[in-house]
């Protein structure tokens, strides 16, 4: 947070990691999958676990995880602890919904392919 250069590198690494994470799920152009399509459901499920653990820790924590935020101006009248808890709850909810939507889409896609294979 004290160095804009390192802060940019941090955000760039988050973006890169996110793109690499979603690449096997999305398969942005026709390519040969390295894993069976059903394994992407397990991939998404196991990916939610660390995020759920971190979100749960931050939501139910009774102290601020990053002491630096104690010295920053409060957002919207919230204390740093309340801000941390709200952000963690938002992260928990959004990540769960995004992974659930992706899992539902993959499941529907696999079931429709199976139905087409059976009817042929």
N, C-alpha and C positions, 0 to 999 in steps of 0.2 A: 504494500500500500504506500510505502514511502518512496518508491522508485517507479516512475511512470514506465520506464523501459521494461522492468521485470513484471510489472502489472500487465502490460501488453503481452509479454511472452506467456504469462500465466493464462490469459484469456485465449491466446492463439493455441496453446496446448490443449485447453478444454475443447475448443472447436475441433481441432484435429482428432482428439480422442473420441469425440462424439461422432464424427464422420466415419472413423474406422469402426466404431461400435455398430452403427446402423448399416454399414455397407453390406454385410452378409444377409441381413434381414430384407433390405429394400431391393438389392441386386439392381442397381440403376440402369443397366442395359443388359440385353440378352447375354448371358454368360452361363458357364457350366457351374452348378453349385458343387461345393466341395463336401457338403454334408447333406444328409436327407432333409427334406423340407420340414418334417415334424420336429427335428432337433432344434429348429429355431424357436419353437414354443418353450422348450426347456431352457434354451439360451436366454430368452426374455424373462422367464420365471426366475432363474438363478441370478440374473442381473438386477432384479428388483430387491433382492435380499440385502446387499450392502447399503443401498439407498434407504431402504426401510429401517435398517438398524441405525444409520446416522440420523435420519429424520426423527425417529422415535427418541433417540438420545437427546437431540436438541429440543424437541417439543417438551419433554418431561424433565429437562435439566432445571435445577434451581439456581444456576449461576451462568453468567455469560461465558461462552466458550472461548471467545477472543477478547482479552482484556483491552485491546486497542479500541474497541467499540465503546468502552465506557467513557472515553474522552471525546467522542464524536457527537455532533448535534443530534438530538432526538428527531426521529422521523414521525410526523403526524401526531406528536404528543405521546408516543409510546416510549416506554423505558427501553434501554438496550436489551434487557431480558425478554420483555414482551415482544419486541421487534424480532428477536432471534426465534422465539417460539412461533410467532405468526409466519415468518419466512419458512421455518422448518415444516409447519403444517401445510403451507402452500406447496412446498417442494414434494412432500409426501403424497399429497392429493394429485398434483399434476403428473408426477412420474407414474403413479399407479394407473391413472386414466390413460395416459399415452401408451403404456405397455399393454394395458387391457384392450385398447382399440387395435393396436398392432397384432396382438394375439388373436383377437376375434377375427380380424381380416384374414390372417394366415389360416386359421381354422376353417373359415368359410371357403376360402380358396381351395384348401386341400380336400374338403368334403365335396365341393362341386366337381373337382377333377376326378374324384373317386366315383361319383355318381355318373359322370360322363363315361368313364371307363367301363362301368357295369352295364350301361345301356347300349354300348357298342357291341 
